[in-house]
Amino acid sequence: MLNIYLLSAVMILSVLGIYFLVKEITSLILKNKYESCVVLRIYNDADNTENIIRNTLNANPNSDIIIIDKSNNTEISRILNKFEQDYERIHIKTAPEQ
């Protein structure tokens, strides 16, 4: 009779161990597979551009940030290019003229 209780306990612990192992592996796979991306459109506001980008970087530490430059402002372009050089996860795209 003792063997049946011991065998049941071992089986329950084995099932729980497998469950938590699969759960942990699944969470690691999903965490590494799906990365987030933030898209910002920058118009003609050179005064707030740097603050907006810094706040976005701080609020999204694991996200790539795509910045769409819709301005025709050289000062904004200079600021954006500096951020792109300083941060690997910032990508600048220039919007076509419309």
DSSP file (Angstrom, degrees, kcal/mol; ACC not computed):
  #  RESIDUE AA STRUCTURE BP1 BP2  ACC     N-H-->O    O-->H-N    N-H-->O    O-->H-N    TCO  KAPPA ALPHA  PHI   PSI    X-CA   Y-CA   Z-CA
    1    1 A M     >        0   0    0      0, 0.0     4,-1.6     0, 0.0     3,-0.3   0.000 360.0 360.0 360.0 -38.8    0.0    0.0    0.0
    2    2 A L  H  >  +     0   0    0      1,-0.2     4,-2.4     2,-0.2     5,-0.2   0.859 360.0  58.1 -62.5 -35.5    2.9    2.3    0.8
    3    3 A N  H  > S+     0   0    0      1,-0.2     4,-2.7     2,-0.2    -1,-0.2   0.863 102.9  52.7 -64.1 -36.2    4.3    1.7   -2.7
    4    4 A I  H  > S+     0   0    0     -3,-0.3     4,-2.3     2,-0.2    -1,-0.2   0.916 111.3  45.8 -66.8 -42.8    1.1    3.0   -4.3
    5    5 A Y  H  X S+     0   0    0     -4,-1.6     4,-2.2     2,-0.2    -2,-0.2   0.905 114.6  47.9 -66.0 -40.9    1.2    6.2   -2.3
    6    6 A L  H  X S+     0   0    0     -4,-2.4     4,-2.3     2,-0.2    -2,-0.2   0.918 112.5  48.5 -65.5 -43.7    4.9    6.7   -3.0
    7    7 A L  H  X S+     0   0    0     -4,-2.7     4,-2.2     2,-0.2    -2,-0.2   0.893 111.1  50.9 -63.6 -40.8    4.4    6.0   -6.7
    8    8 A S  H  X S+     0   0    0     -4,-2.3     4,-2.4     2,-0.2    -2,-0.2   0.910 110.4  49.1 -63.4 -42.9    1.4    8.5   -6.9
    9    9 A A  H  X S+     0   0    0     -4,-2.2     4,-2.4     1,-0.2    -2,-0.2   0.912 111.5  48.8 -64.2 -42.4    3.5   11.2   -5.2
   10   10 A V  H  X S+     0   0    0     -4,-2.3     4,-2.2     1,-0.2    -1,-0.2   0.899 111.9  49.5 -64.1 -40.7    6.4   10.7   -7.6
   11   11 A M  H  X S+     0   0    0     -4,-2.2     4,-2.5     2,-0.2    -2,-0.2   0.911 111.2  48.5 -65.7 -42.5    4.0   10.8  -10.6
   12   12 A I  H  X S+     0   0    0     -4,-2.4     4,-2.5     1,-0.2    -2,-0.2   0.929 113.0  47.5 -63.9 -44.7    2.4   14.0   -9.4
   13   13 A L  H  X S+     0   0    0     -4,-2.4     4,-2.3     1,-0.2    -1,-0.2   0.870 111.6  51.6 -64.6 -36.1    5.7   15.7   -8.8
   14   14 A S  H  X S+     0   0    0     -4,-2.2     4,-2.5     2,-0.2    -2,-0.2   0.925 110.4  47.5 -65.2 -45.3    7.0   14.5  -12.2
   15   15 A V  H  X S+     0   0    0     -4,-2.5     4,-2.5     1,-0.2    -2,-0.2   0.922 113.1  48.6 -63.1 -43.9    3.9   15.9  -14.0
   16   16 A L  H  X S+     0   0    0     -4,-2.5     4,-2.5     2,-0.2     5,-0.2   0.904 111.0  51.1 -62.9 -41.0    4.3   19.2  -12.1
   17   17 A G  H  X S+     0   0    0     -4,-2.3     4,-2.1     2,-0.2    -2,-0.2   0.920 111.6  46.5 -62.0 -44.6    8.0   19.4  -13.0
   18   18 A I  H  X S+     0   0    0     -4,-2.5     4,-2.6     2,-0.2     5,-0.2   0.912 111.2  53.2 -64.2 -42.0    7.3   18.8  -16.7
   19   19 A Y  H  X S+     0   0    0     -4,-2.5     4,-2.4     1,-0.2    -2,-0.2   0.944 112.1  43.2 -57.9 -50.2    4.5   21.4  -16.6
   20   20 A F  H  X S+     0   0    0     -4,-2.5     4,-2.2     2,-0.2    -1,-0.2   0.839 112.8  53.3 -69.4 -31.8    6.7   24.1  -15.1
   21   21 A L  H  X S+     0   0    0     -4,-2.1     4,-2.4    -5,-0.2    -1,-0.2   0.939 111.7  44.7 -64.9 -47.3    9.6   23.2  -17.4
   22   22 A V  H  X S+     0   0    0     -4,-2.6     4,-2.6     1,-0.2    -2,-0.2   0.900 112.8  52.4 -63.7 -41.1    7.4   23.6  -20.5
   23   23 A K  H  X S+     0   0    0     -4,-2.4     4,-2.2    -5,-0.2    -1,-0.2   0.920 111.4  46.1 -61.2 -44.8    5.9   26.8  -19.2
   24   24 A E  H  X S+     0   0    0     -4,-2.2     4,-2.0     2,-0.2    -2,-0.2   0.916 113.4  48.1 -66.6 -43.9    9.4   28.3  -18.6
   25   25 A I  H  X S+     0   0    0     -4,-2.4     4,-2.4     1,-0.2    -2,-0.2   0.916 111.9  50.6 -62.8 -42.9   10.7   27.2  -22.0
   26   26 A T  H  X S+     0   0    0     -4,-2.6     4,-2.6     1,-0.2     5,-0.2   0.912 109.6  49.7 -62.2 -43.5    7.6   28.6  -23.7
   27   27 A S  H  X S+     0   0    0     -4,-2.2     4,-2.2     1,-0.2    -1,-0.2   0.880 111.3  49.7 -65.3 -36.6    7.9   32.0  -22.0
   28   28 A L  H  X S+     0   0    0     -4,-2.0     4,-1.9     2,-0.2    -2,-0.2   0.913 111.9  48.0 -67.0 -42.1   11.6   32.3  -23.0
   29   29 A I  H  X S+     0   0    0     -4,-2.4     4,-1.7     1,-0.2    -2,-0.2   0.939 115.1  44.4 -63.5 -46.7   10.8   31.4  -26.6
   30   30 A L  H  X S+     0   0    0     -4,-2.6     4,-1.9     1,-0.2    -1,-0.2   0.875 111.4  53.7 -67.5 -36.7    8.0   33.9  -26.8
   31   31 A K  H  < S+     0   0    0     -4,-2.2    -1,-0.2    -5,-0.2    -2,-0.2   0.897 115.4  39.4 -64.7 -40.0    9.9   36.6  -25.0
   32   32 A N  H  < S+     0   0    0     -4,-1.9    -1,-0.2    -5,-0.2    -2,-0.2   0.726 115.1  52.8 -83.0 -22.3   12.8   36.4  -27.5
   33   33 A K  H  < S+     0   0    0     -4,-1.7     2,-0.8     1,-0.2    -2,-0.2   0.905 102.6  55.0 -82.6 -41.9   10.7   35.9  -30.6
   34   34 A Y     <  +     0   0    0     -4,-1.9     2,-0.3    -5,-0.2    -1,-0.2  -0.816  65.3 176.7-102.8 105.8    8.4   38.8  -30.4
   35   35 A E        -     0   0    0     -2,-0.8     2,-0.2    -3,-0.1    28,-0.1  -0.781  24.8-124.5-102.8 150.9   10.1   42.2  -30.1
   36   36 A S        -     0   0    0     26,-0.4    28,-1.9    -2,-0.3     2,-0.4  -0.546  17.7-158.5 -95.8 162.2    8.2   45.4  -30.1
   37   37 A C  E     -a   64   0A   0     26,-0.2     2,-0.4    -2,-0.2    28,-0.2  -1.000   3.0-154.9-141.1 135.2    8.6   48.4  -32.3
   38   38 A V  E     -a   65   0A   0     26,-2.9    28,-3.2    -2,-0.4     2,-0.5  -0.935   8.4-156.2-113.1 134.0    7.5   52.0  -31.8
   39   39 A V  E     -a   66   0A   0     -2,-0.4     2,-0.4    26,-0.2    28,-0.2  -0.944  10.6-174.5-113.5 126.9    6.8   54.3  -34.7
   40   40 A L  E     -a   67   0A   0     26,-2.9    28,-3.7    -2,-0.5     2,-0.5  -0.955  13.5-152.4-118.5 138.1    7.1   58.1  -34.3
   41   41 A R  E     -a   68   0A   0     -2,-0.4     2,-0.5    26,-0.2    28,-0.2  -0.952  13.0-160.1-107.1 124.7    6.3   60.7  -36.9
   42   42 A I  E     +a   69   0A   0     26,-2.9    28,-2.8    -2,-0.5    29,-0.4  -0.915  15.1 171.1-108.8 124.8    8.2   63.9  -36.5
   43   43 A Y        -     0   0    0     -2,-0.5     2,-0.7    27,-0.2    28,-0.3   0.215  59.4 -45.5-103.5-133.9    6.9   67.0  -38.1
   44   44 A N  S    S+     0   0    0     26,-0.1     2,-0.3     1,-0.1     3,-0.1  -0.429  93.0 112.7-104.1  58.3    8.2   70.6  -37.7
   45   45 A D    >>  +     0   0    0     -2,-0.7     4,-1.1     1,-0.1     3,-0.5  -0.670  27.6 163.9-127.8  76.9    8.7   70.8  -33.9
   46   46 A A  H 3> S+     0   0    0     -2,-0.3     4,-0.6     1,-0.2    -1,-0.1   0.800  71.5  62.7 -65.5 -29.5   12.4   71.0  -33.3
   47   47 A D  H 34 S+     0   0    0      1,-0.2     4,-0.3     2,-0.1    -1,-0.2   0.881 114.4  30.0 -65.4 -38.2   12.0   72.2  -29.7
   48   48 A N  H <> S+     0   0    0     -3,-0.5     4,-2.6     1,-0.1     5,-0.2   0.495  94.7  92.0-100.6  -5.2   10.3   69.0  -28.5
   49   49 A T  H  X S+     0   0    0     -4,-1.1     4,-2.2     1,-0.2     5,-0.2   0.925  88.6  45.7 -58.4 -49.0   11.9   66.5  -30.9
   50   50 A E  H  X S+     0   0    0     -4,-0.6     4,-2.5     1,-0.2    -1,-0.2   0.909 114.1  48.7 -63.3 -42.8   14.7   65.5  -28.5
   51   51 A N  H  > S+     0   0    0     -4,-0.3     4,-2.6     2,-0.2     5,-0.2   0.903 110.3  51.6 -64.0 -41.2   12.5   65.3  -25.5
   52   52 A I  H  X S+     0   0    0     -4,-2.6     4,-2.1     2,-0.2    -2,-0.2   0.927 112.2  45.7 -61.5 -44.9   10.0   63.1  -27.3
   53   53 A I  H  X S+     0   0    0     -4,-2.2     4,-2.5    -5,-0.2    -2,-0.2   0.921 113.4  48.9 -67.1 -43.6   12.7   60.7  -28.5
   54   54 A R  H  X S+     0   0    0     -4,-2.5     4,-2.3     1,-0.2    -2,-0.2   0.917 112.2  48.6 -62.8 -42.9   14.3   60.5  -25.0
   55   55 A N  H  X S+     0   0    0     -4,-2.6     4,-2.3     2,-0.2    -1,-0.2   0.889 111.7  50.0 -63.8 -38.6   11.0   59.8  -23.3
   56   56 A T  H  X S+     0   0    0     -4,-2.1     4,-1.5    -5,-0.2    -2,-0.2   0.903 110.1  50.4 -66.5 -40.8   10.2   57.1  -25.9
   57   57 A L  H  < S+     0   0    0     -4,-2.5    -2,-0.2     1,-0.2    -1,-0.2   0.917 113.6  45.2 -61.6 -43.8   13.6   55.5  -25.3
   58   58 A N  H  < S+     0   0    0     -4,-2.3    -2,-0.2     1,-0.2    -1,-0.2   0.868 114.3  47.8 -69.6 -36.5   13.0   55.5  -21.5
   59   59 A A  H  < S+     0   0    0     -4,-2.3    -1,-0.2     1,-0.3    -2,-0.2   0.723 120.7  37.0 -77.7 -20.8    9.4   54.2  -21.8
   60   60 A N    ><  +     0   0    0     -4,-1.5     3,-1.4    -5,-0.2    -1,-0.3  -0.606  65.5 164.6-130.9  71.3   10.3   51.4  -24.2
   61   61 A P  T 3  S+     0   0    0      0, 0.0    -1,-0.1     0, 0.0    -2,-0.1   0.705  79.3  40.1 -67.4 -19.6   13.8   50.1  -23.2
   62   62 A N  T 3  S+     0   0    0      2,-0.1   -26,-0.4   -25,-0.0     2,-0.3   0.260  98.1  97.6-110.9  11.9   13.5   46.9  -25.3
   63   63 A S    <   -     0   0    0     -3,-1.4     2,-0.3    -6,-0.2   -26,-0.2  -0.750  69.6-125.9-106.1 146.8   11.8   48.3  -28.4
   64   64 A D  E     -a   37   0A   0    -28,-1.9   -26,-2.9    -2,-0.3     2,-0.5  -0.647  27.8-145.0 -77.7 146.7   13.2   49.4  -31.7
   65   65 A I  E     -ab  38  90A   0     24,-3.3    26,-2.8    -2,-0.3     2,-0.6  -0.965  10.9-165.1-122.3 118.5   12.1   52.9  -32.5
   66   66 A I  E     -ab  39  91A   0    -28,-3.2   -26,-2.9    -2,-0.5     2,-0.6  -0.901   8.1-162.8-102.1 123.5   11.4   53.9  -36.1
   67   67 A I  E     -ab  40  92A   0     24,-3.1    26,-3.0    -2,-0.6     2,-0.7  -0.931   5.5-155.6-111.6 122.1   11.2   57.6  -36.6
   68   68 A I  E     -ab  41  93A   0    -28,-3.7   -26,-2.9    -2,-0.6     2,-0.9  -0.863  11.5-147.6 -97.9 114.9    9.6   58.9  -39.8
   69   69 A D  E     +ab  42  94A   0     24,-3.3    26,-2.2    -2,-0.7   -26,-0.1  -0.728  29.0 163.8 -87.4 105.2   10.9   62.3  -40.6
   70   70 A K        +     0   0    0    -28,-2.8     2,-0.2    -2,-0.9   -27,-0.2   0.231  48.1  96.3-103.3  11.4    8.1   64.3  -42.2
   71   71 A S        -     0   0    0    -29,-0.4    24,-0.1   -28,-0.3   -27,-0.1  -0.568  64.1-149.1 -96.5 162.7    9.8   67.7  -41.7
   72   72 A N        +     0   0    0     -2,-0.2     2,-0.5     4,-0.0   -28,-0.1  -0.266  60.2 124.7-116.7  42.5   11.9   69.6  -44.1
   73   73 A N     >  -     0   0    0    -30,-0.2     4,-2.1     1,-0.1     5,-0.1  -0.903  52.2-157.0-111.8 123.5   13.9   71.0  -41.3
   74   74 A T  H  > S+     0   0    0     -2,-0.5     4,-2.1     1,-0.2     5,-0.1   0.832  95.5  56.4 -68.7 -31.2   17.7   70.7  -41.2
   75   75 A E  H  > S+     0   0    0      2,-0.2     4,-2.1     1,-0.2    -1,-0.2   0.923 109.3  45.5 -66.1 -43.3   17.8   71.1  -37.4
   76   76 A I  H  > S+     0   0    0      2,-0.2     4,-2.8     1,-0.2     5,-0.2   0.915 111.7  52.7 -64.7 -42.4   15.4   68.2  -36.9
   77   77 A S  H  X S+     0   0    0     -4,-2.1     4,-2.5     1,-0.2    -2,-0.2   0.888 108.8  50.3 -59.9 -39.5   17.4   66.1  -39.4
   78   78 A R  H  X S+     0   0    0     -4,-2.1     4,-1.9     2,-0.2    -1,-0.2   0.917 111.5  47.8 -64.6 -43.9   20.6   66.8  -37.5
   79   79 A I  H  X S+     0   0    0     -4,-2.1     4,-2.1     2,-0.2    -2,-0.2   0.929 113.5  47.7 -62.6 -45.6   19.0   65.8  -34.2
   80   80 A L  H  X S+     0   0    0     -4,-2.8     4,-2.4     1,-0.2    -2,-0.2   0.905 110.4  51.0 -64.3 -42.3   17.5   62.6  -35.7
   81   81 A N  H  X S+     0   0    0     -4,-2.5     4,-1.8    -5,-0.2    -1,-0.2   0.869 108.5  52.9 -64.0 -36.1   20.9   61.6  -37.3
   82   82 A K  H  X S+     0   0    0     -4,-1.9     4,-2.1     2,-0.2    -1,-0.2   0.922 110.4  47.0 -64.4 -43.8   22.6   62.1  -33.9
   83   83 A F  H  X S+     0   0    0     -4,-2.1     4,-2.4     1,-0.2     7,-0.2   0.906 109.9  53.6 -63.8 -40.4   20.1   59.8  -32.2
   84   84 A E  H  < S+     0   0    0     -4,-2.4     6,-0.2     1,-0.2    -1,-0.2   0.868 111.5  45.6 -63.9 -35.5   20.5   57.2  -34.9
   85   85 A Q  H  < S+     0   0    0     -4,-1.8    -1,-0.2    -5,-0.2    -2,-0.2   0.864 116.6  44.9 -72.3 -36.3   24.3   57.2  -34.5
   86   86 A D  H  < S+     0   0    0     -4,-2.1     2,-0.5     1,-0.2    -2,-0.2   0.782 114.2  47.6 -80.4 -28.3   24.1   57.1  -30.7
   87   87 A Y    ><  -     0   0    0     -4,-2.4     3,-1.3    -5,-0.2    -1,-0.2  -0.962  61.8-157.7-124.3 122.4   21.4   54.4  -30.3
   88   88 A E  T 3  S+     0   0    0     -2,-0.5    -1,-0.1     1,-0.2    -4,-0.0   0.778  93.4  57.0 -64.9 -28.3   21.4   51.1  -32.3
   89   89 A R  T 3  S+     0   0    0    -26,-0.1   -24,-3.3   -25,-0.1     2,-0.5   0.379  86.3  92.5 -91.7   5.6   17.7   50.6  -31.9
   90   90 A I  E <   -b   65   0A   0     -3,-1.3     2,-0.4    -7,-0.2   -24,-0.2  -0.874  53.3-174.9-100.4 131.4   16.7   53.9  -33.5
   91   91 A H  E     -b   66   0A   0    -26,-2.8   -24,-3.1    -2,-0.5     2,-0.5  -0.993  10.9-151.0-128.3 127.0   16.0   53.9  -37.3
   92   92 A I  E     -b   67   0A   0     -2,-0.4     2,-0.4   -26,-0.2   -24,-0.2  -0.842  12.9-177.7-103.5 130.6   15.3   57.0  -39.3
   93   93 A K  E     -b   68   0A   0    -26,-3.0   -24,-3.3    -2,-0.5     2,-0.5  -0.987  19.9-138.5-123.5 137.0   13.1   57.0  -42.4
   94   94 A T  E     -b   69   0A   0     -2,-0.4   -24,-0.2   -26,-0.2   -26,-0.1  -0.829  19.4-130.0 -96.6 128.8   12.5   60.0  -44.5
   95   95 A A        -     0   0    0    -26,-2.2     3,-0.1    -2,-0.5     2,-0.0  -0.534  28.5-110.3 -75.6 140.2    8.9   60.4  -45.7
   96   96 A P        -     0   0    0      0, 0.0    -1,-0.1     0, 0.0     2,-0.1  -0.355  38.9 -94.3 -69.0 151.5    8.6   61.1  -49.4
   97   97 A E              0   0    0      1,-0.1   -27,-0.0    -2,-0.0     0, 0.0  -0.396 360.0 360.0 -63.7 138.1    7.4   64.5  -50.5
   98   98 A Q              0   0    0     -2,-0.1    -1,-0.1    -3,-0.1    -3,-0.0   0.370 360.0 360.0-121.8 360.0    3.7   64.8  -51.1
